[in-house]
Amino acid sequence: MFIDHFLSKNFNKLFNKDIEIIEKRILDEVEKNRNIFPKGFDSIFKWLNNKNVMSNYKDIEFLERAFQGLARNYKKR
């Protein structure tokens, strides 16, 4: 997740592309091929899609909430 943060934060500088546009293209492709993913992937995909995770990882507060969510989910196991 830390690497994702730095990639998201510097995406335009690194790749000269808008991360929001790339994120949309990736999520559209995943949606088209959703049937090949395991059933448990649905909830993760909804989160990725609804929260624009790839582009929002640049925001420290978003990253902190993501870590808190992981910690909550880990404790449930």
MMTF fields as JSON, N, C-alpha, C and O atoms, coordinates in Angstrom:
{
  "mmtfVersion": "1.0.0",
  "mmtfProducer": "UNKNOWN",
  "numBonds": 307,
  "numAtoms": 308,
  "numGroups": 77,
  "numChains": 1,
  "numModels": 1,
  "chainsPerModel": [1],
  "groupsPerChain": [77],
  "chainIdList": ["A"],
  "bondAtomList": [4, 2, 8, 6, 12, 10, 16, 14, 20, 18, 24, 22, 28, 26, 32, 30, 36, 34, 40, 38, 44, 42, 48, 46, 52, 50, 56, 54, 60, 58, 64, 62, 68, 66, 72, 70, 76, 74, 80, 78, 84, 82, 88, 86, 92, 90, 96, 94, 100, 98, 104, 102, 108, 106, 112, 110, 116, 114, 120, 118, 124, 122, 128, 126, 132, 130, 136, 134, 140, 138, 144, 142, 148, 146, 152, 150, 156, 154, 160, 158, 164, 162, 168, 166, 172, 170, 176, 174, 180, 178, 184, 182, 188, 186, 192, 190, 196, 194, 200, 198, 204, 202, 208, 206, 212, 210, 216, 214, 220, 218, 224, 222, 228, 226, 232, 230, 236, 234, 240, 238, 244, 242, 248, 246, 252, 250, 256, 254, 260, 258, 264, 262, 268, 266, 272, 270, 276, 274, 280, 278, 284, 282, 288, 286, 292, 290, 296, 294, 300, 298, 304, 302],
  "bondOrderList": [1, 1, 1, 1, 1, 1, 1, 1, 1, 1, 1, 1, 1, 1, 1, 1, 1, 1, 1, 1, 1, 1, 1, 1, 1, 1, 1, 1, 1, 1, 1, 1, 1, 1, 1, 1, 1, 1, 1, 1, 1, 1, 1, 1, 1, 1, 1, 1, 1, 1, 1, 1, 1, 1, 1, 1, 1, 1, 1, 1, 1, 1, 1, 1, 1, 1, 1, 1, 1, 1, 1, 1, 1, 1, 1, 1],
  "groupList": [{"groupName": "MET", "atomNameList": ["N", "CA", "C", "O"], "elementList": ["N", "C", "C", "O"], "formalChargeList": [0, 0, 0, 0], "bondAtomList": [1, 0, 2, 1, 3, 2], "bondOrderList": [1, 1, 2], "singleLetterCode": "M", "chemCompType": "L-PEPTIDE LINKING"}, {"groupName": "PHE", "atomNameList": ["N", "CA", "C", "O"], "elementList": ["N", "C", "C", "O"], "formalChargeList": [0, 0, 0, 0], "bondAtomList": [1, 0, 2, 1, 3, 2], "bondOrderList": [1, 1, 2], "singleLetterCode": "F", "chemCompType": "L-PEPTIDE LINKING"}, {"groupName": "ILE", "atomNameList": ["N", "CA", "C", "O"], "elementList": ["N", "C", "C", "O"], "formalChargeList": [0, 0, 0, 0], "bondAtomList": [1, 0, 2, 1, 3, 2], "bondOrderList": [1, 1, 2], "singleLetterCode": "I", "chemCompType": "L-PEPTIDE LINKING"}, {"groupName": "ASP", "atomNameList": ["N", "CA", "C", "O"], "elementList": ["N", "C", "C", "O"], "formalChargeList": [0, 0, 0, 0], "bondAtomList": [1, 0, 2, 1, 3, 2], "bondOrderList": [1, 1, 2], "singleLetterCode": "D", "chemCompType": "L-PEPTIDE LINKING"}, {"groupName": "HIS", "atomNameList": ["N", "CA", "C", "O"], "elementList": ["N", "C", "C", "O"], "formalChargeList": [0, 0, 0, 0], "bondAtomList": [1, 0, 2, 1, 3, 2], "bondOrderList": [1, 1, 2], "singleLetterCode": "H", "chemCompType": "L-PEPTIDE LINKING"}, {"groupName": "LEU", "atomNameList": ["N", "CA", "C", "O"], "elementList": ["N", "C", "C", "O"], "formalChargeList": [0, 0, 0, 0], "bondAtomList": [1, 0, 2, 1, 3, 2], "bondOrderList": [1, 1, 2], "singleLetterCode": "L", "chemCompType": "L-PEPTIDE LINKING"}, {"groupName": "SER", "atomNameList": ["N", "CA", "C", "O"], "elementList": ["N", "C", "C", "O"], "formalChargeList": [0, 0, 0, 0], "bondAtomList": [1, 0, 2, 1, 3, 2], "bondOrderList": [1, 1, 2], "singleLetterCode": "S", "chemCompType": "L-PEPTIDE LINKING"}, {"groupName": "LYS", "atomNameList": ["N", "CA", "C", "O"], "elementList": ["N", "C", "C", "O"], "formalChargeList": [0, 0, 0, 0], "bondAtomList": [1, 0, 2, 1, 3, 2], "bondOrderList": [1, 1, 2], "singleLetterCode": "K", "chemCompType": "L-PEPTIDE LINKING"}, {"groupName": "ASN", "atomNameList": ["N", "CA", "C", "O"], "elementList": ["N", "C", "C", "O"], "formalChargeList": [0, 0, 0, 0], "bondAtomList": [1, 0, 2, 1, 3, 2], "bondOrderList": [1, 1, 2], "singleLetterCode": "N", "chemCompType": "L-PEPTIDE LINKING"}, {"groupName": "GLU", "atomNameList": ["N", "CA", "C", "O"], "elementList": ["N", "C", "C", "O"], "formalChargeList": [0, 0, 0, 0], "bondAtomList": [1, 0, 2, 1, 3, 2], "bondOrderList": [1, 1, 2], "singleLetterCode": "E", "chemCompType": "L-PEPTIDE LINKING"}, {"groupName": "ARG", "atomNameList": ["N", "CA", "C", "O"], "elementList": ["N", "C", "C", "O"], "formalChargeList": [0, 0, 0, 0], "bondAtomList": [1, 0, 2, 1, 3, 2], "bondOrderList": [1, 1, 2], "singleLetterCode": "R", "chemCompType": "L-PEPTIDE LINKING"}, {"groupName": "VAL", "atomNameList": ["N", "CA", "C", "O"], "elementList": ["N", "C", "C", "O"], "formalChargeList": [0, 0, 0, 0], "bondAtomList": [1, 0, 2, 1, 3, 2], "bondOrderList": [1, 1, 2], "singleLetterCode": "V", "chemCompType": "L-PEPTIDE LINKING"}, {"groupName": "PRO", "atomNameList": ["N", "CA", "C", "O"], "elementList": ["N", "C", "C", "O"], "formalChargeList": [0, 0, 0, 0], "bondAtomList": [1, 0, 2, 1, 3, 2], "bondOrderList": [1, 1, 2], "singleLetterCode": "P", "chemCompType": "L-PEPTIDE LINKING"}, {"groupName": "GLY", "atomNameList": ["N", "CA", "C", "O"], "elementList": ["N", "C", "C", "O"], "formalChargeList": [0, 0, 0, 0], "bondAtomList": [1, 0, 2, 1, 3, 2], "bondOrderList": [1, 1, 2], "singleLetterCode": "G", "chemCompType": "PEPTIDE LINKING"}, {"groupName": "TRP", "atomNameList": ["N", "CA", "C", "O"], "elementList": ["N", "C", "C", "O"], "formalChargeList": [0, 0, 0, 0], "bondAtomList": [1, 0, 2, 1, 3, 2], "bondOrderList": [1, 1, 2], "singleLetterCode": "W", "chemCompType": "L-PEPTIDE LINKING"}, {"groupName": "TYR", "atomNameList": ["N", "CA", "C", "O"], "elementList": ["N", "C", "C", "O"], "formalChargeList": [0, 0, 0, 0], "bondAtomList": [1, 0, 2, 1, 3, 2], "bondOrderList": [1, 1, 2], "singleLetterCode": "Y", "chemCompType": "L-PEPTIDE LINKING"}, {"groupName": "ALA", "atomNameList": ["N", "CA", "C", "O"], "elementList": ["N", "C", "C", "O"], "formalChargeList": [0, 0, 0, 0], "bondAtomList": [1, 0, 2, 1, 3, 2], "bondOrderList": [1, 1, 2], "singleLetterCode": "A", "chemCompType": "L-PEPTIDE LINKING"}, {"groupName": "GLN", "atomNameList": ["N", "CA", "C", "O"], "elementList": ["N", "C", "C", "O"], "formalChargeList": [0, 0, 0, 0], "bondAtomList": [1, 0, 2, 1, 3, 2], "bondOrderList": [1, 1, 2], "singleLetterCode": "Q", "chemCompType": "L-PEPTIDE LINKING"}],
  "groupTypeList": [0, 1, 2, 3, 4, 1, 5, 6, 7, 8, 1, 8, 7, 5, 1, 8, 7, 3, 2, 9, 2, 2, 9, 7, 10, 2, 5, 3, 9, 11, 9, 7, 8, 10, 8, 2, 1, 12, 7, 13, 1, 3, 6, 2, 1, 7, 14, 5, 8, 8, 7, 8, 11, 0, 6, 8, 15, 7, 3, 2, 9, 1, 5, 9, 10, 16, 1, 17, 13, 5, 16, 10, 8, 15, 7, 7, 10],
  "groupIdList": [1, 2, 3, 4, 5, 6, 7, 8, 9, 10, 11, 12, 13, 14, 15, 16, 17, 18, 19, 20, 21, 22, 23, 24, 25, 26, 27, 28, 29, 30, 31, 32, 33, 34, 35, 36, 37, 38, 39, 40, 41, 42, 43, 44, 45, 46, 47, 48, 49, 50, 51, 52, 53, 54, 55, 56, 57, 58, 59, 60, 61, 62, 63, 64, 65, 66, 67, 68, 69, 70, 71, 72, 73, 74, 75, 76, 77],
  "secStructList": [7, 2, 2, 2, 2, 2, 2, 2, 2, 6, 2, 2, 2, 2, 2, 1, 1, 7, 2, 2, 2, 2, 2, 2, 2, 2, 2, 2, 2, 2, 2, 2, 6, 4, 4, 4, 1, 7, 6, 6, 2, 2, 2, 2, 2, 2, 2, 2, 2, 2, 6, 6, 2, 2, 2, 2, 6, 6, 1, 2, 2, 2, 2, 2, 2, 2, 2, 2, 2, 2, 2, 2, 2, 2, 2, 2, 7],
  "xCoordList": [0.817, 0.0, 0.866, 0.492, 2.015, 2.897, 3.394, 3.47, 3.727, 4.166, 3.025, 3.236, 1.811, 0.644, 0.473, 0.11, 0.735, 0.625, 1.581, 1.176, 2.841, 3.819, 3.564, 3.794, 3.098, 2.734, 1.569, 1.603, 0.541, -0.63, -0.274, -0.696, 0.498, 0.875, 1.718, 1.612, 2.541, 3.471, 3.155, 4.004, 1.96, 1.608, 1.825, 2.429, 1.331, 1.461, 2.917, 3.311, 3.721, 5.154, 5.864, 6.731, 5.486, 6.164, 5.757, 6.594, 4.465, 3.947, 3.34, 2.915, 3.301, 2.717, 1.281, 0.863, 0.553, -0.847, -1.654, -1.117, -2.946, -3.859, -4.306, -4.891, -4.034, -4.344, -5.845, -6.228, -6.687, -8.126, -8.588, -9.448, -8.015, -8.369, -7.877, -8.606, -6.655, -6.088, -6.875, -7.174, -7.209, -7.988, -9.321, -9.727, -10.0, -11.296, -11.13, -11.943, -10.089, -9.856, -9.6, -10.123, -8.795, -8.494, -9.767, -10.054, -10.526, -11.748, -12.779, -13.502, -12.857, -13.755, -13.35, -14.208, -12.052, -11.563, -11.841, -12.234, -11.635, -11.927, -13.419, -13.805, -14.244, -15.704, -16.084, -16.919, -15.486, -15.774, -15.404, -16.038, -14.398, -13.889, -14.179, -13.533, -15.134, -15.451, -15.79, -15.554, -16.329, -16.734, -15.559, -15.777, -14.34, -13.193, -12.583, -11.716, -13.033, -12.505, -13.286, -14.453, -12.648, -13.362, -14.53, -14.528, -15.517, -16.718, -16.381, -17.028, -15.403, -15.017, -14.467, -14.356, -14.125, -13.558, -14.612, -14.265, -15.886, -16.949, -16.901, -16.99, -16.761, -16.768, -15.526, -15.602, -14.396, -13.172, -13.322, -12.946, -13.875, -14.052, -14.987, -14.725, -16.071, -17.003, -16.292, -16.498, -15.448, -14.699, -13.731, -13.671, -12.97, -12.026, -12.733, -12.249, -13.861, -14.61, -15.303, -15.196, -16.008, -16.789, -15.93, -16.315, -14.788, -13.929, -12.782, -11.979, -12.697, -11.598, -10.26, -9.467, -10.039, -8.901, -7.571, -6.726, -7.372, -6.063, -5.701, -4.576, -6.634, -6.333, -6.375, -5.699, -7.145, -7.236, -6.109, -5.955, -5.319, -4.18, -3.166, -2.317, -3.241, -2.309, -2.617, -1.759, -3.839, -4.301, -3.97, -4.438, -3.172, -2.731, -3.923, -3.913, -4.942, -6.108, -6.823, -7.28, -6.921, -7.54, -6.711, -7.258, -5.411, -4.508, -4.656, -4.669, -4.765, -4.945, -6.246, -6.264, -7.331, -8.615, -8.52, -9.114, -7.777, -7.599, -6.856, -7.222, -5.818, -5.085, -5.977, -5.905, -6.808, -7.728, -8.719, -9.041, -9.202, -10.11, -9.439, -10.035, -8.205, -7.456, -7.283, -7.428, -6.974, -6.788, -8.086, -8.06, -9.219, -10.509, -10.799, -11.232, -10.558, -10.808, -9.872, -10.271, -8.649, -7.674, -8.077, -7.938, -8.573, -8.997, -10.171, -10.302, -11.021, -12.173, -11.766, -12.527, -10.599, -10.162, -9.633, -9.205],
  "yCoordList": [-1.193, 0.0, 1.264, 2.287, 1.174, 2.344, 2.626, 3.781, 1.575, 1.76, 2.337, 3.222, 1.83, 2.362, 3.853, 4.62, 4.258, 5.677, 6.521, 7.526, 6.11, 6.905, 6.85, 7.834, 5.724, 5.65, 6.581, 7.337, 6.523, 7.366, 8.845, 9.653, 9.18, 10.576, 11.147, 12.331, 10.318, 10.784, 10.221, 10.257, 9.71, 9.017, 9.882, 9.442, 11.104, 11.971, 12.269, 12.288, 12.502, 12.781, 11.552, 11.668, 10.38, 9.154, 8.694, 8.238, 8.815, 8.224, 9.234, 8.872, 10.504, 11.559, 11.215, 11.474, 10.629, 10.258, 10.575, 10.622, 10.791, 11.082, 9.765, 8.919, 9.59, 8.332, 8.019, 6.851, 9.04, 8.797, 8.136, 7.256, 8.564, 7.978, 6.535, 5.655, 6.297, 4.946, 4.041, 2.898, 4.544, 3.761, 3.339, 2.185, 4.258, 3.947, 2.856, 1.934, 2.955, 1.94, 0.571, -0.436, 0.535, -0.733, -1.332, -2.514, -0.516, -1.021, -1.467, -2.437, -0.778, -1.207, -2.581, -3.417, -2.807, -4.11, -5.212, -6.32, -4.9, -5.887, -6.213, -7.378, -5.195, -5.404, -6.329, -7.219, -6.126, -6.978, -8.434, -9.339, -8.664, -10.014, -10.506, -11.431, -9.892, -10.198, -11.668, -12.201, -12.307, -13.709, -14.659, -15.782, -14.257, -15.144, -15.01, -15.799, -14.014, -13.803, -14.634, -14.954, -14.983, -15.736, -14.928, -13.699, -15.613, -14.945, -13.914, -12.869, -14.181, -13.258, -11.939, -10.973, -11.897, -10.687, -9.59, -8.411, -9.958, -8.971, -7.819, -6.655, -8.139, -7.066, -6.189, -4.972, -6.797, -6.013, -5.122, -3.95, -5.684, -4.9, -3.718, -2.612, -3.949, -2.854, -1.738, -0.557, -2.121, -1.124, -0.375, 0.854, -1.113, -0.484, 0.502, 1.61, 0.093, 0.888, 2.076, 3.199, 1.849, 2.919, 3.976, 5.144, 3.581, 4.511, 5.068, 5.856, 4.669, 5.129, 4.956, 5.891, 3.757, 3.457, 3.824, 4.436, 3.466, 3.725, 5.201, 5.561, 6.043, 7.475, 8.085, 9.084, 7.514, 8.072, 7.639, 8.206, 6.657, 6.248, 7.372, 7.295, 8.41, 9.534, 10.333, 11.053, 10.205, 10.94, 10.148, 9.023, 10.731, 10.054, 9.629, 8.535, 10.468, 10.115, 8.894, 8.034, 8.814, 7.644, 6.396, 5.344, 6.518, 5.4, 4.94, 3.74, 5.887, 5.545, 4.77, 3.776, 5.217, 4.502, 3.105, 2.159, 2.974, 1.656, 0.715, -0.453, 1.217, 0.395, 0.021, -1.104, 0.94, 0.642, -0.437, -1.318, -0.373, -1.398, -2.76, -3.776, -2.774, -4.036, -4.607, -5.812, -3.75, -4.196, -4.775, -5.802, -4.135, -4.658, -6.017, -6.94, -6.135, -7.405, -8.494, -9.654, -8.141, -9.118, -9.644, -10.833, -8.752, -9.152, -10.136, -10.974, -10.044, -10.933, -12.369, -13.293, -12.567, -13.908, -14.574, -15.725],
  "zCoordList": [0.0, 0.0, 0.0, -0.573, 0.646, 0.633, -0.785, -1.205, -1.51, -2.899, -3.724, -4.552, -3.495, -4.204, -3.923, -4.814, -2.681, -2.318, -3.166, -3.75, -3.229, -3.978, -5.484, -6.188, -5.973, -7.397, -7.699, -8.67, -6.864, -7.072, -6.977, -7.804, -5.969, -5.748, -6.893, -7.213, -7.498, -8.54, -9.924, -10.815, -10.108, -11.345, -12.584, -13.562, -12.532, -13.703, -14.017, -15.183, -12.981, -13.193, -13.763, -14.63, -13.265, -13.687, -15.082, -15.861, -15.395, -16.626, -17.598, -18.696, -17.187, -18.015, -18.436, -19.565, -17.497, -17.734, -16.483, -15.376, -16.676, -15.574, -14.943, -15.619, -13.65, -12.981, -12.987, -13.057, -12.916, -12.914, -14.221, -14.208, -15.334, -16.632, -16.72, -17.179, -16.285, -16.301, -15.362, -15.706, -14.187, -13.224, -13.826, -13.687, -14.489, -15.115, -16.165, -16.237, -16.976, -18.016, -17.399, -17.874, -16.338, -15.67, -15.076, -15.272, -14.354, -13.721, -14.757, -14.528, -15.885, -16.961, -17.506, -17.787, -17.654, -18.134, -17.115, -17.479, -15.845, -14.806, -14.83, -14.733, -14.956, -15.007, -16.159, -15.994, -17.304, -18.475, -18.218, -18.76, -17.408, -17.154, -15.735, -15.242, -15.106, -13.711, -13.485, -12.401, -14.481, -14.344, -14.111, -13.656, -14.399, -14.202, -12.803, -12.428, -12.029, -10.689, -9.675, -9.901, -8.561, -7.524, -6.965, -7.033, -6.416, -5.902, -4.827, -4.758, -4.007, -2.95, -3.461, -2.707, -4.727, -5.316, -5.469, -5.535, -5.525, -5.735, -4.74, -5.129, -3.461, -2.455, -2.595, -2.425, -2.902, -3.103, -4.33, -4.302, -5.414, -6.633, -6.393, -6.865, -5.663, -5.371, -4.612, -4.892, -3.643, -2.874, -3.784, -3.75, -4.603, -5.526, -6.445, -6.679, -6.953, -7.924, -7.267, -7.759, -6.168, -5.534, -4.856, -4.793, -4.359, -3.62, -4.458, -3.957, -5.728, -6.596, -5.88, -5.768, -5.41, -4.548, -5.186, -4.533, -6.438, -7.065, -7.033, -6.684, -7.388, -7.409, -6.012, -5.762, -5.105, -3.748, -2.83, -1.748, -3.225, -2.394, -2.211, -1.324, -3.032, -2.869, -1.605, -1.093, -1.108, 0.062, 1.335, 1.505, 2.218, 3.44, 4.298, 4.861, 4.406, 5.216, 4.644, 5.398, 3.328, 2.694, 2.989, 3.318, 2.87, 3.136, 4.591, 4.869, 5.501, 6.92, 7.129, 7.854, 6.5, 6.625, 6.017, 6.535, 4.926, 4.301, 5.25, 5.376, 5.914, 6.883, 8.064, 8.56, 8.514, 9.613, 9.208, 10.004, 7.973, 7.467, 7.396, 7.753, 6.936, 6.898, 8.299, 8.505, 9.251, 10.637, 11.19, 11.869, 10.911, 11.374, 10.761, 11.451, 9.456, 8.771, 9.262, 9.366, 9.561, 10.039, 11.421, 11.705, 12.269, 13.615, 13.574, 14.466, 12.554, 12.425, 12.149, 12.435, 11.608, 11.247, 12.428, 12.349]
}
